[in-house]
Every structure is written in structure tokens, then in C-alpha cells.
Amino acid sequence: MVTIRAAHPSDAAGIRAVYAPFVAGSPSTFEEELPTVEDFHARILASPRRPWLVAEAEGEIAGYAYASAHHSRASYRWSVDTSVYLAAVHHRRGLGRRLYDELIAEVRTLGYLNLYACITLPNAASVALHTAVGFRPVGVFPRAGYKLGAWHDVGWFGLALIDEHPANPAEPRPWLPEGVPAAP
């Protein structure tokens, strides 16, 4: 049985273990150095808080999904970037979809209006997951990153959470999950 819940700082080592193969052997992320456990603590607790979810199977982190700032400038505050990573043994079992469904619901309740996802291309599985949950292609940056001896295109996908964007949107709220400590 797999449980999806809010990530705790104590999950950082498990999150790091899921992410490590992507850093070491995949262009799916353009990070070249594996972040430390402390780096993941900081990311989980970054202010303003945005959702970080983990999928837990038999006491182990099977995958995670999170929302982060789309850009640092204030006018982007209604938009977030989203990501999902799964341990290899959990690929193609519907877990990515479950994580995304939960993440989208959390982000929507906080008042965010736009979600974006950056996908290194080609990546048919990730494109299929994102389009299945409602993301649509919005552009491609050709040869945007160099990793593992090759240049890679990056596709941007977007999902608007409402049909009409309001003239005066309410401020997005920080995520305050139950049982997860606030940032120090």
C-alpha cells in the first residue's frame, strides 16, 4: 500500500535517495551535484511554504512531488513550477498521477492560478503524465542545457487552474500542512 502525505524534513534523506539517480545519470534534472539532506530540508521548508508531498510504501519514500516558485519576481507569485520524481521500481504504476492529483489539489486551494512544468526532451513518459493531468505544451527552449555529454531541449508545459484570470487576484496563501513543523 502506498500512502501520499505531506513531506516532513525527516523525509529529506529518502527524497534525496529517489532524486540521486536522476542527478547522476539522467538529463531529467539539470542539477549536476546531488543536493545534501540539509539542502532538501531547506527546500521543503522554504518560505513562502509551497506543497511538498511524498509517496510512502512500506516505510520507504517511493516518490515525491512539489511546487516551487516559478520566478522570483513578485508579479509571478500566482504561478508555481511543479515536479514529480519516482523511484525506478515505482515507474508506470500510476503513482506519478496520484502524486500530481494531490499536488494540484493542494496548490489550487492555496490560490495559485498557473502551474508550469519543465521537461527535458525527449521524455515520452513525463510528457504523457503531464498531459494526462491537464498540462499543455507552451514552448520549447532548444539546446537549453548541457548534461551527460549532450545538449538537451527543454519543453515547458502549463496548466491554468481557472478559466478566467481575475483582474484583482487574491494573494496566494502559504501551505501549512498538519503535523509538519514550520520553518525556523
N, C-alpha and C positions, 0 to 999 in steps of 0.2 A: 504494500500500500504506500502511496506517495501522498504526502501532505504538503500543501503550499501555505506558507506563513510569512510574516514579516521577518526580515533578516535582523539578527542581533549582532552586535560587534563580536560576540564569541563565535559567530559563523565565519569570520574572516579567513581562517585557515582552510576551511572546507571550500569556500568560494575561490580562494587562491588556487587550490588543487584542481578545481574544474577549469579555471582560466589558464593554467600553466601550459597545457598542450597547444592552445591557440597562440600564445605568445611565442613559444619555442618553434612551432612547426607549421604555422598557418598564416596566410595573409588576412585572415578574418579580422584581426586586430592589427593596427599599425604600431602598437606598443612593441618594443624590442627587448625591453628589460622587464622581467616579472616583478610586479609591484610586491612590496612586503606586506606582511599581515597588518602592520601599522598603517600602511597606505590604504588598505581596504577598510580598516576601522574608520579612517578619516573620510573616505568616500561614502560609507554608509551613514555617517553622522554629519555630513556636510550641511551647512546652513545656506539657504533655507532647506529644510528636510524635504526630500522627494522620495517616493517609494523605492524600496529595495526588498525584493521577495526572494525566498529560497524554496526550492522543492526538496523535501527531505524524504529519503527512502531508507528504511532500516537503520536510522540513526546517522546516515551519511548525507552530505549535500549532493544531490543528483543534478542540480542546475540552479540557475538564478536569473532574475530579470530585474532591471532597474530603470529609473528615469533620472536624467541629469539635465543641467541647464543646456539649452540649445546654443546660446551665446551669452556672453557676459553683459552685454549692453542692456539697459533697463527695458527698452521697448520690446525685447524678445521674451519678457517674463511670462507670457501666456503660452509659450512653446517649450516643449521638452524633447530631448533625444532619448530614445529607448534602445535597450539592448537585451538580448537573451543569450545565455550560454548553457549548454548541457554537457554533462559527462558523456563520453562516447557510447557507453553501454545503454544510455537512455535516448539516443537519437531515434527518430522515426517511430515514436510510440505515443505521440500526441501530447507529450509533456511541454514542449515549447508552446503549443497552442494554449494549454491550460495556464501556463505562466503569463502569457500575453493577455489572455482574457482577464485574469485577475489584475494585472498591472494597468490595463486600460481602464478598468472599473475604478481602481484607486485614483488614478490621475484625473479622471473625469470628475469625481466627487470633490477634488481639490480646486476645481475651477480652471484647469488648464484647457486650452482650446485647440491646440495643434500638437500632434506628435510627429516626430521625424525619426527615421532610421537610416543609417549609413551602412551600405552593404558592399564589401569588396567583391568585384565581379571578375569572373563568373562564380556564382554560388546559387545554383538552382534550388537547393533545399531552403536556404534562407529567403530567397525571393518568394518561393511558394508559401512559406509560413507567413511572411509579412502580407502578401496579397490575400491570403485566406482570412486574416483578421481585419482586413479593410484598408491596408496601406495601398497607395498607388504611386507609380514612378513619377518623380518630379524633375529629375535631371541626372546627368552623368558627368562626372569630372574625369576626363580621360587621363590616364597615367598619373594619377594624383599621388600615389605612394609607391615607394620602392622598398620591397622586403623580400627576403629569401632569393635574392639574385634576379628579381624581375620587377618590372613596372606593372602596377595594377590600377585598373579603372575603379572608380567608386560611384555606385549608384545611390542616389538619395530617394527615399520613399516618404510620402507624407500621408497623414490621416487627420482630417478635420473632425473634431468631436461634436460639432454642431453644424447645422446647415447655414445659418446666417450669423456672422460675427457681429456682436453688438457695438454700437457707437461708443459706449462707455462701459467697458467690461469691468466686472468686479475683480478685485485683486485675487490672484491665486493664493491659497492657504498652504501653510506648511503641513507636512504629513506628520501626524502624531500617533503612531501605532501603539496599541496597548501592550504593555509589558516590555517595551524597548526603551532603554534609557535615552534621555535627551543628550545632545552634545554637551561636552563640558564647557 
